[in-house]
């Protein structure tokens, strides 16, 4: 009887172990089958690959070499130095001693030029750190002075052309991006009526039919405080032509800068309203 009990006991143990092993497997099989049925009920998703153009500005240079940051900084500084900010006056604007509200008013920037009423486009020599104010030379004032105007709402433009007038050599120098485009001789003020040094800008572009002003004149924002006795031609400074080409290269004018007709032809496409004109000894 004991051997039979032992056999039944071992058989029970084997059956118990078998059921324990088969039960998880059966559960897994049932779950897998259910998952397969559920998956077969879901519609397949089609994924389409669309080619997208490479965004501009993200590609490396053709050489594959990244630009030197120091070089980029130097170029940016040069661009900033030679880019002249210009603003158009919608009306006469007050100018202040400091770039802040409540500062003392030192003058105005008129809406129109002195004799022709052409809308003033002023050269902004400096923009405040917050970008709200611009420092300009006040047109047609003596003694010369500068002030700060509010830039909000003003139409802005720019030029990279500057004109220098060297009184010591009677030379007109035109630069673009700091590079000399050309040099030309000019007549400047006589000893008794010298051309005033200063930083000015173009306010007028006026064609003429010849005569003492030649065929064209660029009125600038300065005035002559020492006019000849009996002079009736106004006190605004200008760069203009002449009917006396032999005077070019000498100190003979009432203060304006006289140039040849060929020089005028080169200046006309370059000097826009607001172009800086710097006169120095």
DRENPA-3360 file (N, C-alpha, C; in nm, 2 decimals, always signed):
BEGIN
1 = XXXXXXXX = +0.08/-0.12/+0.00/+0.00/+0.00/+0.00/+0.09/+0.13/+0.00 ~ +0.20/+0.12/+0.06/+0.28/+0.24/+0.07/+0.34/+0.28/-0.07 ~ +0.38/+0.18/-0.15/+0.43/+0.22/-0.28/+0.32/+0.28/-0.36 ~ +0.20/+0.24/-0.35/+0.09/+0.30/-0.43/+0.07/+0.45/-0.39 ~ +0.07/+0.46/-0.25/+0.06/+0.60/-0.20/+0.17/+0.69/-0.26 ~ +0.29/+0.63/-0.26/+0.41/+0.71/-0.31/+0.39/+0.74/-0.45 ~ +0.34/+0.65/-0.53/+0.32/+0.68/-0.68/+0.22/+0.78/-0.70 ~ +0.10/+0.77/-0.62/+0.00/+0.87/-0.64/+0.05/+1.01/-0.59;
9 = XXXXXXXX = +0.13/+1.01/-0.49/+0.19/+1.14/-0.44/+0.28/+1.20/-0.54 ~ +0.36/+1.12/-0.60/+0.45/+1.18/-0.70/+0.38/+1.23/-0.82 ~ +0.27/+1.15/-0.86/+0.19/+1.19/-0.98/+0.12/+1.32/-0.95 ~ +0.08/+1.34/-0.83/+0.01/+1.46/-0.79/+0.10/+1.58/-0.80 ~ +0.23/+1.56/-0.76/+0.32/+1.66/-0.76/+0.36/+1.70/-0.90 ~ +0.37/+1.60/-0.99/+0.40/+1.63/-1.13/+0.29/+1.70/-1.20 ~ +0.17/+1.66/-1.17/+0.05/+1.73/-1.23/+0.04/+1.87/-1.19 ~ +0.07/+1.89/-1.06/+0.07/+2.03/-1.00/+0.17/+2.12/-1.07;
17 = XXXXXXXX = +0.29/+2.06/-1.08/+0.40/+2.14/-1.15/+0.36/+2.17/-1.30 ~ +0.31/+2.07/-1.36/+0.27/+2.09/-1.50/+0.17/+2.19/-1.52 ~ +0.06/+2.19/-1.43/-0.04/+2.29/-1.44/+0.01/+2.43/-1.42 ~ +0.11/+2.43/-1.32/+0.17/+2.56/-1.29/+0.25/+2.62/-1.40 ~ +0.31/+2.53/-1.48/+0.39/+2.58/-1.60/+0.30/+2.61/-1.72 ~ +0.20/+2.53/-1.73/+0.11/+2.55/-1.85/+0.02/+2.66/-1.84 ~ -0.02/+2.70/-1.72/-0.12/+2.80/-1.70/-0.07/+2.94/-1.75 ~ +0.06/+2.98/-1.71/+0.11/+3.11/-1.77/+0.13/+3.11/-1.92;
25 = XXXXXXXX = +0.17/+2.99/-1.97/+0.19/+2.98/-2.11/+0.06/+2.99/-2.18 ~ -0.05/+2.93/-2.13/-0.18/+2.94/-2.19/-0.23/+3.08/-2.19 ~ -0.20/+3.15/-2.07/-0.25/+3.29/-2.06/-0.18/+3.37/-2.17 ~ -0.05/+3.35/-2.18/+0.03/+3.43/-2.28/-0.02/+3.40/-2.42 ~ -0.05/+3.27/-2.45/-0.10/+3.24/-2.58/-0.23/+3.30/-2.61 ~ -0.32/+3.30/-2.51/-0.45/+3.36/-2.53/-0.43/+3.51/-2.55 ~ -0.35/+3.57/-2.47/-0.32/+3.72/-2.48/-0.26/+3.75/-2.61 ~ -0.17/+3.67/-2.66/-0.11/+3.70/-2.79/-0.21/+3.69/-2.90;
33 = XXXXXXXX = -0.30/+3.59/-2.89/-0.40/+3.57/-2.99/-0.50/+3.69/-2.99 ~ -0.54/+3.74/-2.87/-0.63/+3.85/-2.86/-0.56/+3.98/-2.92 ~ -0.43/+3.99/-2.89/-0.36/+4.11/-2.94/-0.35/+4.11/-3.09 ~ -0.33/+3.98/-3.15/-0.33/+3.97/-3.29/-0.46/+4.01/-3.35 ~ -0.57/+3.96/-3.29/-0.70/+4.00/-3.35/-0.73/+4.15/-3.34 ~ -0.69/+4.21/-3.23/-0.71/+4.35/-3.21/-0.63/+4.43/-3.31 ~ -0.50/+4.39/-3.33/-0.41/+4.46/-3.43/-0.47/+4.45/-3.57 ~ -0.53/+4.33/-3.60/-0.58/+4.31/-3.73/-0.70/+4.40/-3.76;
41 = XXXXXXXX = -0.76/+4.45/-3.65/-0.88/+4.54/-3.67/-0.83/+4.68/-3.69 ~ -0.71/+4.72/-3.67/-0.66/+4.86/-3.69/-0.61/+4.88/-3.83 ~ -0.65/+4.99/-3.89/-0.61/+5.01/-4.03/-0.46/+5.05/-4.03 ~ -0.39/+5.00/-4.13/-0.24/+5.03/-4.13/-0.22/+5.18/-4.16 ~ -0.12/+5.24/-4.10/-0.08/+5.38/-4.12/+0.03/+5.39/-4.22 ~ +0.00/+5.47/-4.32/+0.10/+5.49/-4.43/+0.18/+5.62/-4.40 ~ +0.31/+5.61/-4.39/+0.40/+5.72/-4.36/+0.47/+5.76/-4.49 ~ +0.45/+5.89/-4.53/+0.51/+5.94/-4.65/+0.63/+6.03/-4.61;
49 = XXXXXXXX = +0.74/+6.02/-4.68/+0.86/+6.10/-4.66/+0.85/+6.21/-4.76 ~ +0.85/+6.34/-4.71/+0.85/+6.46/-4.79/+0.98/+6.53/-4.79 ~ +1.04/+6.55/-4.90/+1.17/+6.62/-4.91/+1.15/+6.77/-4.88 ~ +1.22/+6.83/-4.78/+1.22/+6.97/-4.75/+1.34/+7.04/-4.79 ~ +1.33/+7.15/-4.85/+1.45/+7.23/-4.90/+1.53/+7.27/-4.78 ~ +1.66/+7.28/-4.79/+1.75/+7.32/-4.69/+1.72/+7.47/-4.65 ~ +1.69/+7.50/-4.53/+1.67/+7.64/-4.50/+1.79/+7.73/-4.53 ~ +1.76/+7.85/-4.58/+1.87/+7.94/-4.61/+1.94/+7.99/-4.49;
57 = XXXXXXXX = +2.07/+8.01/-4.50/+2.14/+8.06/-4.38/+2.19/+7.96/-4.29 ~ +2.16/+7.83/-4.31/+2.20/+7.73/-4.22/+2.32/+7.64/-4.28 ~ +2.35/+7.66/-4.40/+2.45/+7.58/-4.46/+2.59/+7.65/-4.44 ~ +2.69/+7.56/-4.43/+2.82/+7.61/-4.42/+2.87/+7.68/-4.54 ~ +2.97/+7.76/-4.54/+3.03/+7.81/-4.66/+3.07/+7.70/-4.75 ~ +3.09/+7.73/-4.88/+3.13/+7.63/-4.98/+3.26/+7.56/-4.94 ~ +3.35/+7.63/-4.88/+3.47/+7.57/-4.84/+3.46/+7.48/-4.72 ~ +3.35/+7.49/-4.65/+3.33/+7.41/-4.53/+3.40/+7.47/-4.41;
65 = XXXXXXXX = +3.46/+7.58/-4.43/+3.54/+7.64/-4.32/+3.45/+7.75/-4.25 ~ +3.43/+7.75/-4.13/+3.36/+7.85/-4.06/+3.44/+7.98/-4.05 ~ +3.37/+8.10/-4.07/+3.44/+8.23/-4.07/+3.50/+8.26/-3.93 ~ +3.61/+8.32/-3.93/+3.67/+8.36/-3.80/+3.58/+8.47/-3.73 ~ +3.54/+8.44/-3.61/+3.45/+8.54/-3.54/+3.52/+8.68/-3.53 ~ +3.65/+8.68/-3.51/+3.72/+8.81/-3.50/+3.70/+8.89/-3.63 ~ +3.71/+8.82/-3.74/+3.70/+8.88/-3.87/+3.56/+8.93/-3.89 ~ +3.46/+8.85/-3.85/+3.32/+8.89/-3.87/+3.29/+9.02/-3.78;
73 = XXXXXXXX = +3.35/+9.02/-3.66/+3.33/+9.14/-3.58/+3.39/+9.26/-3.64 ~ +3.51/+9.25/-3.70/+3.58/+9.36/-3.77/+3.49/+9.42/-3.88 ~ +3.44/+9.32/-3.96/+3.36/+9.36/-4.08/+3.23/+9.44/-4.03 ~ +3.17/+9.38/-3.92/+3.05/+9.44/-3.87/+3.08/+9.58/-3.82 ~ +3.19/+9.60/-3.75/+3.23/+9.73/-3.70/+3.25/+9.83/-3.81 ~ +3.31/+9.78/-3.92/+3.34/+9.87/-4.04/+3.21/+9.91/-4.10 ~ +3.11/+9.81/-4.12/+2.98/+9.85/-4.18/+2.91/+9.95/-4.09 ~ +2.91/+9.93/-3.96/+2.85/+10.02/-3.87/+2.91/+10.16/-3.88;
81 = XXXXXXXX = +3.04/+10.17/-3.89/+3.11/+10.29/-3.89/+3.08/+10.38/-4.01 ~ +3.07/+10.31/-4.13/+3.05/+10.38/-4.25/+2.91/+10.38/-4.30 ~ +2.81/+10.33/-4.22/+2.67/+10.34/-4.26/+2.61/+10.46/-4.19 ~ +2.58/+10.56/-4.27/+2.52/+10.69/-4.22/+2.37/+10.68/-4.21 ~ +2.32/+10.69/-4.09/+2.17/+10.68/-4.07/+2.11/+10.82/-4.11 ~ +2.01/+10.81/-4.19/+1.94/+10.93/-4.23/+1.79/+10.92/-4.18 ~ +1.74/+11.04/-4.14/+1.59/+11.04/-4.10/+1.53/+11.16/-4.17 ~ +1.40/+11.14/-4.21/+1.33/+11.24/-4.28/+1.24/+11.31/-4.18;
89 = XXXXXXXX = +1.24/+11.45/-4.18/+1.16/+11.53/-4.09/+1.02/+11.54/-4.13 ~ +0.92/+11.49/-4.06/+0.78/+11.51/-4.10/+0.73/+11.65/-4.06 ~ +0.80/+11.71/-3.97/+0.77/+11.84/-3.93/+0.89/+11.90/-3.85 ~ +0.88/+12.02/-3.81/+0.99/+12.08/-3.73/+0.99/+12.01/-3.59 ~ +1.11/+11.96/-3.56/+1.13/+11.88/-3.44/+1.22/+11.95/-3.34 ~ +1.18/+11.95/-3.21/+1.27/+12.01/-3.11/+1.40/+11.92/-3.09 ~ +1.51/+11.99/-3.06/+1.63/+11.91/-3.03/+1.67/+11.95/-2.89 ~ +1.73/+11.85/-2.82/+1.76/+11.86/-2.67/+1.90/+11.84/-2.64;
97 = XXXXXXXX = +1.95/+11.89/-2.53/+2.09/+11.88/-2.49/+2.13/+11.74/-2.46 ~ +2.04/+11.66/-2.41/+2.07/+11.52/-2.37/+1.96/+11.43/-2.43 ~ +2.00/+11.30/-2.45/+1.90/+11.20/-2.50/+1.80/+11.15/-2.40 ~ +1.73/+11.23/-2.34/+1.63/+11.19/-2.24/+1.52/+11.29/-2.23 ~ +1.41/+11.24/-2.18/+1.29/+11.33/-2.16/+1.32/+11.43/-2.05 ~ +1.28/+11.55/-2.07/+1.30/+11.66/-1.97/+1.43/+11.73/-1.99 ~ +1.51/+11.70/-2.08/+1.64/+11.77/-2.10/+1.61/+11.91/-2.16 ~ +1.71/+12.00/-2.15/+1.69/+12.13/-2.20/+1.69/+12.13/-2.35;
105 = XXXXXXXX = +1.59/+12.21/-2.41/+1.59/+12.22/-2.56/+1.70/+12.32/-2.60 ~ +1.77/+12.28/-2.71/+1.88/+12.37/-2.76/+1.85/+12.42/-2.90 ~ +1.74/+12.38/-2.96/+1.71/+12.43/-3.09/+1.61/+12.34/-3.16 ~ +1.60/+12.35/-3.29/+1.50/+12.27/-3.37/+1.57/+12.23/-3.49 ~ +1.51/+12.12/-3.55/+1.55/+12.07/-3.68/+1.43/+12.11/-3.77 ~ +1.44/+12.20/-3.87/+1.33/+12.24/-3.94/+1.28/+12.13/-4.04 ~ +1.15/+12.15/-4.08/+1.09/+12.05/-4.17/+1.14/+12.07/-4.31 ~ +1.18/+12.19/-4.35/+1.21/+12.22/-4.49/+1.34/+12.29/-4.49;
113 = XXXXXXXX = +1.41/+12.29/-4.61/+1.54/+12.36/-4.63/+1.52/+12.51/-4.63 ~ +1.63/+12.58/-4.61/+1.63/+12.72/-4.58/+1.56/+12.81/-4.69 ~ +1.60/+12.78/-4.82/+1.55/+12.87/-4.93/+1.45/+12.80/-5.02 ~ +1.46/+12.66/-5.03/+1.38/+12.59/-5.13/+1.27/+12.51/-5.06 ~ +1.27/+12.50/-4.93/+1.16/+12.43/-4.87/+1.15/+12.28/-4.89 ~ +1.26/+12.22/-4.94/+1.27/+12.08/-4.96/+1.27/+12.01/-4.83 ~ +1.19/+11.90/-4.81/+1.18/+11.83/-4.69/+1.32/+11.79/-4.64 ~ +1.35/+11.82/-4.51/+1.49/+11.79/-4.46/+1.50/+11.64/-4.43;
121 = XXXXXXXX = +1.61/+11.59/-4.48/+1.66/+11.45/-4.44/+1.79/+11.48/-4.37 ~ +1.79/+11.45/-4.24/+1.90/+11.48/-4.15/+1.99/+11.36/-4.13 ~ +2.12/+11.39/-4.13/+2.22/+11.28/-4.09/+2.23/+11.27/-3.94 ~ +2.20/+11.15/-3.90/+2.21/+11.11/-3.75/+2.35/+11.07/-3.72 ~ +2.43/+11.15/-3.65/+2.57/+11.11/-3.63/+2.59/+11.01/-3.52 ~ +2.49/+11.00/-3.43/+2.49/+10.90/-3.32/+2.35/+10.86/-3.28 ~ +2.33/+10.73/-3.25/+2.21/+10.69/-3.20/+2.23/+10.65/-3.05 ~ +2.14/+10.68/-2.97/+2.15/+10.65/-2.82/+2.15/+10.50/-2.80;
129 = XXXXXXXX = +2.20/+10.46/-2.68/+2.21/+10.32/-2.65/+2.07/+10.25/-2.66 ~ +1.96/+10.32/-2.62/+1.83/+10.26/-2.62/+1.76/+10.27/-2.76 ~ +1.83/+10.34/-2.86/+1.78/+10.35/-2.99/+1.66/+10.45/-3.01 ~ +1.64/+10.53/-2.91/+1.52/+10.62/-2.91/+1.56/+10.76/-2.96 ~ +1.68/+10.79/-2.95/+1.73/+10.93/-2.98/+1.84/+10.93/-3.08 ~ +1.85/+11.04/-3.16/+1.96/+11.06/-3.25/+2.02/+11.19/-3.24 ~ +2.15/+11.20/-3.25/+2.22/+11.32/-3.23/+2.25/+11.38/-3.37 ~ +2.21/+11.51/-3.40/+2.22/+11.57/-3.53/+2.28/+11.71/-3.51;
137 = XXXXXXXX = +2.35/+11.76/-3.61/+2.39/+11.90/-3.62/+2.26/+11.98/-3.66 ~ +2.24/+12.09/-3.59/+2.12/+12.17/-3.61/+2.14/+12.25/-3.74 ~ +2.06/+12.23/-3.84/+2.08/+12.31/-3.97/+2.07/+12.46/-3.95 ~ +2.15/+12.53/-4.03/+2.14/+12.67/-4.04/+2.15/+12.75/-3.91 ~ +2.24/+12.70/-3.82/+2.26/+12.77/-3.69/+2.40/+12.82/-3.68 ~ +2.42/+12.93/-3.61/+2.55/+12.98/-3.58/+2.55/+13.05/-3.44 ~ +2.64/+13.02/-3.36/+2.75/+12.92/-3.37/+2.69/+12.78/-3.39 ~ +2.76/+12.69/-3.45/+2.72/+12.56/-3.48/+2.69/+12.49/-3.35;
145 = XXXXXXXX = +2.59/+12.41/-3.35/+2.56/+12.33/-3.23/+2.48/+12.20/-3.27 ~ +2.48/+12.11/-3.18/+2.41/+11.98/-3.21/+2.30/+11.96/-3.10 ~ +2.22/+11.86/-3.13/+2.11/+11.83/-3.03/+2.06/+11.69/-3.06 ~ +1.98/+11.64/-2.97/+1.92/+11.51/-2.98/+1.77/+11.52/-3.01 ~ +1.73/+11.44/-3.11/+1.59/+11.44/-3.15/+1.53/+11.30/-3.12 ~ +1.40/+11.29/-3.10/+1.34/+11.16/-3.09/+1.32/+11.09/-3.22 ~ +1.36/+10.97/-3.23/+1.36/+10.89/-3.36/+1.23/+10.82/-3.38 ~ +1.14/+10.81/-3.28/+1.02/+10.73/-3.29/+0.93/+10.79/-3.40;
153 = XXXXXXXX = +0.89/+10.70/-3.49/+0.80/+10.74/-3.60/+0.87/+10.80/-3.72 ~ +1.00/+10.82/-3.72/+1.07/+10.89/-3.83/+1.11/+10.78/-3.93 ~ +1.09/+10.82/-4.06/+1.13/+10.73/-4.17/+1.29/+10.73/-4.17 ~ +1.34/+10.61/-4.17/+1.49/+10.60/-4.17/+1.54/+10.55/-4.30 ~ +1.66/+10.60/-4.34/+1.72/+10.55/-4.46/+1.87/+10.55/-4.43 ~ +1.96/+10.52/-4.52/+2.10/+10.51/-4.50/+2.18/+10.53/-4.63 ~ +2.30/+10.58/-4.61/+2.39/+10.59/-4.72/+2.53/+10.56/-4.67 ~ +2.62/+10.51/-4.75/+2.75/+10.48/-4.71/+2.85/+10.57/-4.78;
161 = XXXXXXXX = +2.80/+10.68/-4.84/+2.88/+10.78/-4.91/+2.90/+10.90/-4.81 ~ +3.02/+10.95/-4.81/+3.05/+11.07/-4.74/+3.14/+11.16/-4.82 ~ +3.12/+11.29/-4.80/+3.21/+11.39/-4.87/+3.29/+11.46/-4.77 ~ +3.42/+11.48/-4.80/+3.51/+11.56/-4.72/+3.56/+11.67/-4.81 ~ +3.57/+11.79/-4.75/+3.63/+11.90/-4.81/+3.75/+11.94/-4.73 ~ +3.87/+11.93/-4.79/+4.00/+11.96/-4.72/+4.03/+12.10/-4.77 ~ +4.02/+12.20/-4.67/+4.04/+12.34/-4.71/+4.19/+12.36/-4.73 ~ +4.28/+12.29/-4.67/+4.42/+12.31/-4.68/+4.47/+12.28/-4.82;
169 = XXXXXXXX = +4.41/+12.18/-4.88/+4.45/+12.14/-5.02/+4.35/+12.17/-5.13 ~ +4.24/+12.24/-5.09/+4.13/+12.27/-5.19/+4.09/+12.14/-5.26 ~ +4.06/+12.04/-5.18/+4.03/+11.91/-5.24/+3.89/+11.86/-5.19 ~ +3.81/+11.81/-5.28/+3.69/+11.74/-5.24/+3.71/+11.59/-5.26 ~ +3.69/+11.52/-5.15/+3.71/+11.37/-5.14/+3.58/+11.30/-5.12 ~ +3.55/+11.21/-5.21/+3.43/+11.13/-5.19/+3.46/+10.99/-5.16 ~ +3.41/+10.94/-5.04/+3.43/+10.81/-5.00/+3.31/+10.72/-4.99 ~ +3.32/+10.59/-5.01/+3.21/+10.50/-4.99/+3.27/+10.38/-4.92;
177 = XXXXXXXX = +3.21/+10.35/-4.80/+3.26/+10.25/-4.72/+3.40/+10.27/-4.67 ~ +3.43/+10.40/-4.66/+3.57/+10.44/-4.62/+3.67/+10.44/-4.73 ~ +3.64/+10.38/-4.85/+3.73/+10.38/-4.96/+3.71/+10.50/-5.04 ~ +3.82/+10.56/-5.09/+3.81/+10.68/-5.18/+3.76/+10.64/-5.32 ~ +3.64/+10.70/-5.35/+3.59/+10.68/-5.49/+3.66/+10.77/-5.59 ~ +3.68/+10.90/-5.55/+3.76/+10.99/-5.63/+3.79/+11.12/-5.55 ~ +3.88/+11.19/-5.60/+3.92/+11.32/-5.55/+3.91/+11.43/-5.66 ~ +3.87/+11.55/-5.62/+3.86/+11.65/-5.72/+3.90/+11.79/-5.66;
185 = XXXXXXXX = +3.95/+11.88/-5.74/+3.99/+12.01/-5.69/+3.86/+12.09/-5.67 ~ +3.87/+12.19/-5.58/+3.75/+12.28/-5.56/+3.80/+12.41/-5.51 ~ +3.73/+12.52/-5.54/+3.75/+12.65/-5.49/+3.68/+12.66/-5.35 ~ +3.75/+12.72/-5.25/+3.69/+12.74/-5.12/+3.69/+12.89/-5.08 ~ +3.65/+12.92/-4.96/+3.63/+13.06/-4.92/+3.76/+13.14/-4.92 ~ +3.74/+13.27/-4.95/+3.85/+13.36/-4.95/+3.90/+13.38/-4.81 ~ +4.02/+13.44/-4.79/+4.06/+13.46/-4.65/+3.97/+13.55/-4.57 ~ +3.90/+13.64/-4.63/+3.80/+13.73/-4.56/+3.67/+13.66/-4.54;
193 = XXXXXXXX = +3.64/+13.56/-4.62/+3.51/+13.49/-4.61/+3.54/+13.33/-4.61 ~ +3.61/+13.28/-4.51/+3.65/+13.14/-4.52/+3.53/+13.05/-4.51 ~ +3.55/+12.93/-4.57/+3.45/+12.83/-4.56/+3.45/+12.77/-4.42 ~ +3.33/+12.78/-4.34/+3.33/+12.73/-4.20/+3.35/+12.58/-4.19 ~ +3.44/+12.54/-4.11/+3.46/+12.40/-4.09/+3.34/+12.35/-4.01 ~ +3.31/+12.22/-4.03/+3.20/+12.16/-3.95/+3.15/+12.03/-4.02 ~ +3.05/+11.97/-3.96/+2.98/+11.85/-4.01/+2.84/+11.89/-4.06 ~ +2.82/+11.88/-4.18/+2.70/+11.92/-4.25/+2.64/+11.80/-4.32;
201 = XXXXXXXX = +2.52/+11.82/-4.38/+2.46/+11.72/-4.47/+2.38/+11.79/-4.58 ~ +2.36/+11.72/-4.69/+2.29/+11.77/-4.81/+2.15/+11.80/-4.78 ~ +2.10/+11.92/-4.81/+1.96/+11.95/-4.79/+1.89/+11.99/-4.92 ~ +1.96/+12.02/-5.02/+1.90/+12.06/-5.15/+1.98/+12.00/-5.26 ~ +1.91/+11.97/-5.37/+1.97/+11.93/-5.50/+1.90/+12.01/-5.61 ~ +1.96/+12.11/-5.66/+1.90/+12.21/-5.74/+1.97/+12.23/-5.87 ~ +1.90/+12.20/-5.99/+1.96/+12.22/-6.12/+1.96/+12.37/-6.16 ~ +2.06/+12.41/-6.23/+2.06/+12.55/-6.28/+2.09/+12.55/-6.43;
209 = XXXXXXXX = +2.06/+12.66/-6.49/+2.08/+12.67/-6.64/+2.22/+12.73/-6.67 ~ +2.31/+12.73/-6.58/+2.44/+12.79/-6.60/+2.45/+12.91/-6.51 ~ +2.55/+12.99/-6.54/+2.58/+13.11/-6.46/+2.68/+13.08/-6.35 ~ +2.67/+13.17/-6.24/+2.77/+13.16/-6.14/+2.77/+13.03/-6.06 ~ +2.65/+12.96/-6.06/+2.64/+12.83/-5.99/+2.66/+12.71/-6.08 ~ +2.70/+12.73/-6.20/+2.71/+12.62/-6.30/+2.57/+12.56/-6.33 ~ +2.57/+12.43/-6.35/+2.45/+12.36/-6.39/+2.38/+12.29/-6.27 ~ +2.45/+12.29/-6.15/+2.39/+12.21/-6.04/+2.45/+12.26/-5.91;
217 = XXXXXXXX = +2.37/+12.26/-5.80/+2.41/+12.29/-5.67/+2.36/+12.20/-5.57 ~ +2.44/+12.16/-5.47/+2.40/+12.08/-5.36/+2.40/+12.18/-5.24 ~ +2.28/+12.22/-5.19/+2.28/+12.30/-5.07/+2.31/+12.21/-4.95 ~ +2.38/+12.26/-4.85/+2.41/+12.19/-4.73/+2.36/+12.26/-4.61 ~ +2.37/+12.20/-4.50/+2.30/+12.25/-4.38/+2.37/+12.35/-4.30 ~ +2.48/+12.41/-4.36/+2.56/+12.51/-4.29/+2.53/+12.65/-4.34 ~ +2.57/+12.75/-4.27/+2.56/+12.89/-4.32/+2.69/+12.96/-4.30 ~ +2.71/+13.07/-4.38/+2.83/+13.15/-4.37/+2.81/+13.27/-4.29;
225 = XXXXXXXX = +2.87/+13.28/-4.17/+2.85/+13.40/-4.08/+2.93/+13.52/-4.12 ~ +3.02/+13.51/-4.22/+3.11/+13.62/-4.26/+3.09/+13.65/-4.41 ~ +2.98/+13.70/-4.44/+2.95/+13.73/-4.58/+3.02/+13.85/-4.63 ~ +3.05/+13.86/-4.76/+3.12/+13.98/-4.82/+3.02/+14.10/-4.81 ~ +3.08/+14.22/-4.80/+3.00/+14.34/-4.79/+2.92/+14.35/-4.92 ~ +2.79/+14.38/-4.90/+2.70/+14.40/-5.02/+2.65/+14.27/-5.08 ~ +2.68/+14.16/-5.02/+2.64/+14.03/-5.07/+2.49/+14.01/-5.06 ~ +2.43/+13.96/-5.17/+2.28/+13.94/-5.17/+2.24/+13.80/-5.21;
233 = XXXXXXXX = +2.33/+13.71/-5.21/+2.30/+13.58/-5.26/+2.26/+13.48/-5.15 ~ +2.23/+13.52/-5.03/+2.19/+13.43/-4.92/+2.32/+13.38/-4.85 ~ +2.29/+13.32/-4.73/+2.41/+13.27/-4.65/+2.42/+13.12/-4.64 ~ +2.34/+13.05/-4.72/+2.35/+12.90/-4.71/+2.48/+12.85/-4.78 ~ +2.55/+12.76/-4.72/+2.66/+12.70/-4.79/+2.62/+12.59/-4.89 ~ +2.70/+12.57/-4.99/+2.67/+12.48/-5.10/+2.80/+12.43/-5.17 ~ +2.78/+12.32/-5.23/+2.88/+12.27/-5.33/+2.81/+12.29/-5.47 ~ +2.87/+12.37/-5.55/+2.81/+12.40/-5.68/+2.91/+12.42/-5.79;
241 = XXXXXXXX = +2.86/+12.43/-5.91/+2.95/+12.45/-6.03/+2.99/+12.60/-6.04 ~ +3.05/+12.63/-6.15/+3.10/+12.77/-6.16/+3.11/+12.81/-6.31 ~ +3.10/+12.94/-6.34/+3.12/+12.98/-6.47/+3.26/+13.04/-6.48 ~ +3.34/+13.02/-6.37/+3.48/+13.06/-6.37/+3.57/+12.94/-6.33 ~ +3.59/+12.85/-6.43/+3.67/+12.73/-6.39/+3.81/+12.76/-6.35 ~ +3.87/+12.87/-6.39/+4.00/+12.90/-6.35/+4.02/+12.93/-6.20 ~ +3.90/+12.95/-6.13/+3.91/+12.98/-5.99/+3.92/+12.85/-5.91 ~ +3.89/+12.74/-5.97/+3.90/+12.61/-5.90/+4.04/+12.58/-5.85;
249 = XXXXXXXX = +4.05/+12.54/-5.72/+4.17/+12.51/-5.66/+4.23/+12.63/-5.58 ~ +4.15/+12.74/-5.57/+4.20/+12.86/-5.50/+4.10/+12.90/-5.39 ~ +4.14/+12.99/-5.30/+4.06/+13.04/-5.19/+4.00/+13.17/-5.24 ~ +3.89/+13.16/-5.30/+3.83/+13.28/-5.37/+3.68/+13.30/-5.35 ~ +3.61/+13.20/-5.29/+3.46/+13.21/-5.29/+3.41/+13.29/-5.17 ~ +3.28/+13.31/-5.16/+3.22/+13.37/-5.05/+3.20/+13.27/-4.93 ~ +3.24/+13.14/-4.95/+3.23/+13.04/-4.85/+3.19/+12.91/-4.91 ~ +3.12/+12.91/-5.03/+3.08/+12.78/-5.09/+3.20/+12.71/-5.15;
257 = XXXXXXXX = +3.18/+12.59/-5.19/+3.28/+12.51/-5.26/+3.24/+12.50/-5.41 ~ +3.33/+12.55/-5.49/+3.30/+12.54/-5.64/+3.38/+12.42/-5.70 ~ +3.31/+12.35/-5.79/+3.37/+12.24/-5.85/+3.34/+12.25/-6.00 ~ +3.41/+12.17/-6.08/+3.40/+12.16/-6.23/+3.27/+12.09/-6.26 ~ +3.23/+12.11/-6.39/+3.11/+12.04/-6.44/+3.13/+11.89/-6.44 ~ +3.26/+11.84/-6.47/+3.28/+11.70/-6.47/+3.27/+11.64/-6.33 ~ +3.31/+11.72/-6.23/+3.29/+11.68/-6.09/+3.15/+11.67/-6.05 ~ +3.07/+11.77/-6.10/+2.93/+11.76/-6.07/+2.86/+11.64/-6.13;
265 = XXXXXXXX = +2.90/+11.60/-6.25/+2.85/+11.48/-6.31/+2.88/+11.35/-6.23 ~ +2.99/+11.35/-6.16/+3.02/+11.24/-6.07/+2.95/+11.24/-5.94 ~ +2.92/+11.37/-5.89/+2.85/+11.38/-5.76/+2.70/+11.36/-5.77 ~ +2.64/+11.40/-5.88/+2.50/+11.39/-5.88/+2.44/+11.25/-5.85 ~ +2.49/+11.14/-5.91/+2.43/+11.01/-5.87/+2.47/+10.96/-5.73 ~ +2.56/+11.03/-5.67/+2.61/+10.97/-5.54/+2.55/+11.05/-5.42 ~ +2.53/+11.18/-5.43/+2.49/+11.26/-5.31/+2.34/+11.27/-5.30 ~ +2.28/+11.19/-5.21/+2.14/+11.19/-5.19/+2.11/+11.29/-5.07;
273 = XXXXXXXX = +1.98/+11.32/-5.05/+1.95/+11.41/-4.94/+2.00/+11.34/-4.81 ~ +2.07/+11.42/-4.73/+2.12/+11.37/-4.60/+2.26/+11.33/-4.61 ~ +2.32/+11.32/-4.73/+2.46/+11.27/-4.73/+2.55/+11.36/-4.65 ~ +2.64/+11.30/-4.57/+2.73/+11.39/-4.48/+2.83/+11.46/-4.57 ~ +2.85/+11.59/-4.53/+2.96/+11.67/-4.59/+3.04/+11.72/-4.47 ~ +3.17/+11.68/-4.46/+3.25/+11.72/-4.35/+3.36/+11.81/-4.41 ~ +3.36/+11.93/-4.35/+3.46/+12.03/-4.39/+3.57/+12.05/-4.28 ~ +3.69/+12.03/-4.32/+3.80/+12.04/-4.22/+3.92/+12.12/-4.28;
281 = X = +4.00/+12.17/-4.19/+4.12/+12.25/-4.23/+4.23/+12.16/-4.28;
% end
